[in-house]
C-alpha cells in the first residue's frame, strides 16, 4: 500500500469521526430531553371538598322593613272641638265598646256649655294617647288609638319590581331586633290592589303563624319575603359555581378522583344554594371548595 492510499484512508476516517460527533451533538440531546418529558412525574393531587348534587327546596327572597301593628286598630275622635277636660284611660288600659274615654269642654269665653263625652267605638287596649288634659282639640283630632293586641299584623311596602310576585298566602321570615334577632314565621294575608304613585310600592300585611308573647305592637321588623319557591329540584352550594367567559362551570370528581370540568345551566338561586337545570346529575360529587385552582383532568384529594 503506497503512501497516497494511506493518507486517503486517514482522511476518510477523520471525516467519519467528525460526522459521528456532529450527529451526536445534534440529535442525542434532543432525544434525552424528549425522554425526560415522557418520564416527568404526574402532577400532585389538589385537596378539595366535595358535596353531592341533591334534591332540595330553594327559595328566592326580598328583604324589606315593616312595623308591627294591632290588626284591628281604631282612632277615636271627639264629636265636637274644644278643650280636652279629662282623659280617663292611659296607654295599656283595657277599654270596652261604649266606654267614655274622655270629656271635651266646648265652652267659649263668656259662654258655658255642658261637657261632651268621647265614646270608644271598639273594645281593645289603649295603644296611644297623643293629647293631654288642657289641650285644645278639634273634631278631627284623634284622642285615642285603641287596638286588639291579641291579633298582631306586620305592615310593610313592597317595591314595584316585586309587585307582580306578591300574592296572598306567601310565606316570610320576620326578624325582630327587640327579640334578640330571633325569626318568626308569617304569611301574607292582604295585598293592596293599587300601587302608590309617589313611593312606587304596594302595601301588604302579614300575620304571624304562631304569635309569640314577646311580640309587641310598635316593634320594628325585618322581613324576608319569599317571592319564589321550588321543591324537590337539583341544588348545589353557591360556592361550587365559577363564572367564566359568560358561562357557569363546576368541577365533578369521578370514581378515580379526577376533576372533570362541566358547564352547567342555573335556575333559581338563594343565599346559600343554586338550582341546577342541566350539566350535572343528582348524586354526582361537585367540588365546593378548592375548585379555583383546578383544570380539567387534574387529580384531587378529597378532604373530609
VMD Tcl script that draws the C-alpha trace (Angstrom):
set ca {
  {0.00 0.00 0.00}
  {1.51 3.27 -1.09}
  {1.67 6.46 0.87}
  {-1.16 8.18 -1.06}
  {-3.66 5.43 -0.17}
  {-2.77 5.61 3.50}
  {-3.36 9.37 3.56}
  {-6.73 8.90 1.84}
  {-7.85 6.28 4.39}
  {-6.82 8.53 7.29}
  {-8.73 11.48 5.84}
  {-11.86 9.34 5.31}
  {-11.58 8.03 8.87}
  {-11.37 11.55 10.29}
  {-14.36 12.64 8.22}
  {-16.36 9.72 9.57}
  {-15.43 10.58 13.18}
  {-16.45 14.21 12.71}
  {-19.72 13.11 11.15}
  {-20.50 10.88 14.13}
  {-19.70 13.68 16.58}
  {-21.92 16.13 14.67}
  {-24.76 13.58 14.66}
  {-24.45 13.02 18.41}
  {-24.42 16.77 19.15}
  {-27.47 17.41 17.03}
  {-29.77 14.51 17.89}
  {-28.81 12.80 21.13}
  {-29.53 15.79 23.49}
  {-32.97 16.23 21.92}
  {-33.72 12.56 22.45}
  {-32.64 12.81 26.07}
  {-34.87 15.83 26.57}
  {-37.81 14.05 25.00}
  {-37.14 11.02 27.14}
  {-37.15 13.23 30.24}
  {-40.51 14.76 29.29}
  {-42.03 11.34 28.86}
  {-40.82 10.29 32.30}
  {-41.91 13.51 34.06}
  {-43.79 12.59 37.27}
  {-47.55 13.13 37.41}
  {-48.85 16.40 38.96}
  {-49.59 16.21 42.68}
  {-53.23 15.98 43.75}
  {-55.11 19.14 44.82}
  {-57.00 18.94 48.10}
  {-60.68 19.83 47.67}
  {-64.03 19.50 49.38}
  {-67.00 18.00 47.58}
  {-70.78 17.94 48.04}
  {-73.26 15.82 46.11}
  {-75.92 17.24 43.82}
  {-79.13 16.62 45.77}
  {-82.84 17.30 45.62}
  {-83.92 20.16 47.84}
  {-86.09 23.20 48.34}
  {-84.82 26.57 47.16}
  {-86.34 29.96 47.88}
  {-85.81 33.44 46.42}
  {-86.36 36.27 48.92}
  {-86.53 40.05 49.10}
  {-85.58 41.87 52.33}
  {-87.86 44.74 53.43}
  {-88.65 46.54 56.67}
  {-92.00 46.91 58.37}
  {-93.87 47.72 61.57}
  {-95.96 45.54 63.85}
  {-99.50 46.85 64.41}
  {-102.65 45.71 66.14}
  {-104.79 44.13 63.45}
  {-107.96 45.96 64.49}
  {-106.70 49.42 65.39}
  {-109.14 52.32 65.56}
  {-108.62 56.02 66.21}
  {-111.30 57.62 68.39}
  {-112.39 61.18 67.57}
  {-114.49 63.62 69.61}
  {-117.88 64.74 68.34}
  {-117.04 68.42 68.96}
  {-113.96 70.58 69.28}
  {-112.87 72.39 72.43}
  {-110.66 71.91 75.47}
  {-109.79 68.37 76.49}
  {-111.12 68.49 80.05}
  {-110.42 64.90 81.10}
  {-108.84 61.66 79.91}
  {-109.98 58.53 81.71}
  {-107.66 55.85 80.33}
  {-103.89 55.51 79.91}
  {-101.75 53.54 77.46}
  {-102.12 49.81 78.10}
  {-105.55 50.09 79.74}
  {-108.34 47.86 78.51}
  {-111.47 49.61 77.24}
  {-114.83 48.26 76.06}
  {-117.03 49.46 73.30}
  {-119.25 52.25 74.63}
  {-116.88 53.33 77.43}
  {-116.42 57.07 77.90}
  {-112.71 57.63 77.45}
  {-112.53 61.47 77.66}
  {-114.58 64.66 78.15}
  {-114.49 67.72 75.90}
  {-115.45 71.21 77.13}
  {-116.72 73.11 74.08}
  {-117.25 76.37 76.05}
  {-116.02 79.66 74.64}
  {-115.09 82.79 76.62}
  {-118.26 84.17 78.20}
  {-120.25 81.02 77.35}
  {-120.77 77.83 79.31}
  {-121.71 74.55 77.67}
  {-122.09 71.04 79.03}
  {-119.07 68.80 78.53}
  {-119.25 66.35 75.64}
  {-118.19 62.73 76.20}
  {-115.81 60.90 73.85}
  {-117.00 57.30 73.48}
  {-114.91 54.30 72.38}
  {-116.33 52.65 69.30}
  {-114.42 49.38 69.80}
  {-113.15 47.10 72.54}
  {-109.41 46.69 72.94}
  {-106.25 48.06 74.52}
  {-105.26 51.72 74.51}
  {-102.23 51.97 72.23}
  {-101.73 55.72 72.01}
  {-102.95 58.86 73.80}
  {-101.46 61.80 71.86}
  {-103.23 64.58 73.82}
  {-103.27 65.59 77.49}
  {-105.92 67.28 79.61}
  {-106.00 71.01 78.83}
  {-105.07 70.65 75.15}
  {-107.30 72.20 72.54}
  {-108.64 69.66 70.08}
  {-110.93 69.62 67.08}
  {-113.37 67.08 65.72}
  {-110.51 65.84 63.50}
  {-108.16 65.22 66.44}
  {-107.57 61.55 67.27}
  {-107.91 61.43 71.07}
  {-107.18 57.73 71.50}
  {-105.87 54.82 69.44}
  {-107.39 51.51 70.54}
  {-106.45 48.11 69.11}
  {-106.88 44.38 69.59}
  {-103.43 43.25 70.72}
  {-104.44 39.59 70.64}
  {-104.08 39.76 66.86}
  {-100.97 41.49 65.54}
  {-100.00 42.13 61.92}
  {-96.89 43.32 60.11}
  {-97.43 46.18 57.70}
  {-94.83 46.85 55.02}
  {-94.39 48.15 51.49}
  {-93.02 46.11 48.58}
  {-91.07 47.78 45.71}
  {-92.81 47.92 42.35}
  {-90.45 45.41 40.68}
  {-91.69 42.69 43.04}
  {-95.36 43.70 42.95}
  {-96.42 41.02 40.48}
  {-94.76 38.29 42.60}
  {-96.61 39.03 45.84}
  {-99.78 37.03 46.50}
  {-101.87 36.02 49.47}
  {-100.51 33.03 51.39}
  {-96.90 33.82 50.50}
  {-94.56 32.88 53.38}
  {-91.99 35.11 55.08}
  {-89.47 35.11 57.91}
  {-89.75 38.03 60.32}
  {-86.73 39.08 62.39}
  {-87.24 41.27 65.47}
  {-84.28 43.08 66.98}
  {-86.31 43.58 70.17}
  {-86.49 39.77 70.45}
  {-82.74 39.31 70.11}
  {-82.86 38.94 66.34}
  {-84.97 35.79 66.57}
  {-87.03 34.95 63.49}
  {-90.74 34.12 63.34}
  {-92.86 32.61 60.55}
  {-95.52 34.77 58.90}
  {-97.68 34.80 55.78}
  {-99.19 37.47 53.55}
  {-102.96 37.84 54.00}
  {-103.64 41.26 52.50}
  {-102.24 42.86 49.33}
  {-103.23 46.34 48.22}
  {-104.80 46.30 44.73}
  {-103.18 49.62 43.79}
  {-99.63 50.92 43.56}
  {-98.68 54.09 45.42}
  {-97.72 56.52 42.60}
  {-95.37 58.50 44.87}
  {-93.34 55.72 46.52}
  {-93.84 53.17 43.69}
  {-94.69 50.48 46.26}
  {-97.67 48.37 47.22}
  {-98.81 47.92 50.82}
  {-99.08 44.40 52.17}
  {-99.96 42.93 55.55}
  {-98.73 39.70 57.07}
  {-99.93 37.69 60.05}
  {-97.83 35.54 62.37}
  {-98.24 31.78 62.03}
  {-97.76 31.40 65.79}
  {-97.96 34.60 67.84}
  {-95.23 34.81 70.48}
  {-95.98 36.80 73.68}
  {-92.70 38.69 73.24}
  {-94.02 40.31 70.06}
  {-95.49 43.74 70.75}
  {-97.27 46.33 68.65}
  {-94.92 49.10 67.53}
  {-91.88 46.86 67.14}
  {-89.64 47.26 64.09}
  {-89.46 44.17 61.88}
  {-87.10 42.98 59.14}
  {-88.99 40.79 56.70}
  {-87.52 38.20 54.36}
  {-90.37 37.74 51.89}
  {-90.18 34.56 49.83}
  {-91.09 35.63 46.28}
  {-90.34 32.29 44.59}
  {-90.07 28.74 45.89}
  {-89.25 25.39 44.25}
  {-89.44 21.98 45.90}
  {-87.54 18.77 45.04}
  {-85.21 20.31 42.47}
  {-81.46 19.55 41.98}
  {-79.39 22.02 44.01}
  {-75.71 22.59 44.79}
  {-73.85 25.03 47.02}
  {-73.33 28.50 45.54}
  {-69.59 28.23 46.31}
  {-69.33 25.38 43.78}
  {-70.11 27.54 40.76}
  {-67.49 29.52 38.82}
  {-68.34 32.26 36.31}
  {-66.12 32.20 33.24}
  {-66.50 33.99 29.90}
  {-70.26 34.38 30.24}
  {-70.92 30.79 31.30}
  {-71.10 28.84 34.55}
  {-68.88 25.84 35.28}
  {-68.36 23.32 38.07}
  {-65.87 20.50 38.62}
  {-67.18 16.99 39.17}
  {-64.95 14.37 40.83}
  {-65.19 10.92 39.22}
  {-64.55 7.49 40.77}
  {-60.81 7.81 40.05}
  {-60.59 11.12 41.95}
  {-60.10 13.08 38.74}
  {-61.70 16.52 38.38}
  {-63.87 16.91 35.29}
  {-64.93 20.36 34.09}
  {-68.65 20.73 33.36}
  {-70.64 23.67 32.02}
  {-73.96 23.98 33.86}
  {-77.25 25.82 33.44}
  {-78.50 27.59 36.56}
  {-82.05 28.28 37.74}
  {-83.35 29.85 40.95}
  {-80.72 30.93 43.47}
  {-80.77 31.71 47.18}
  {-78.16 32.94 49.63}
  {-76.53 29.50 50.01}
  {-77.74 27.31 47.15}
  {-78.46 27.40 43.43}
  {-80.79 25.29 41.31}
  {-79.21 23.19 38.54}
  {-81.18 22.92 35.30}
  {-78.56 20.94 33.38}
  {-74.93 19.85 33.19}
  {-74.73 17.58 36.24}
  {-76.95 14.87 37.69}
  {-78.28 14.13 41.17}
  {-75.73 12.14 43.16}
  {-72.60 13.40 41.38}
  {-69.92 14.88 43.63}
  {-69.27 18.54 42.85}
  {-66.22 20.40 44.19}
  {-67.42 23.01 46.69}
  {-64.03 24.33 47.86}
  {-60.66 24.46 46.09}
  {-62.02 24.46 42.54}
  {-60.40 27.78 41.62}
  {-57.03 26.00 41.31}
  {-58.28 23.12 39.16}
  {-58.07 22.30 35.46}
  {-59.92 19.59 33.62}
  {-58.28 16.21 34.30}
  {-56.42 17.22 37.46}
  {-56.12 14.58 40.22}
  {-57.68 15.58 43.52}
  {-57.61 14.53 47.14}
  {-60.96 14.84 48.96}
  {-60.84 16.43 52.40}
  {-63.43 15.26 54.92}
}
mol new
graphics top color blue
foreach p $ca { graphics top sphere $p radius 0.5 }
foreach p [lrange $ca 0 end-1] q [lrange $ca 1 end] { graphics top cylinder $p $q radius 0.2 }
display resetview
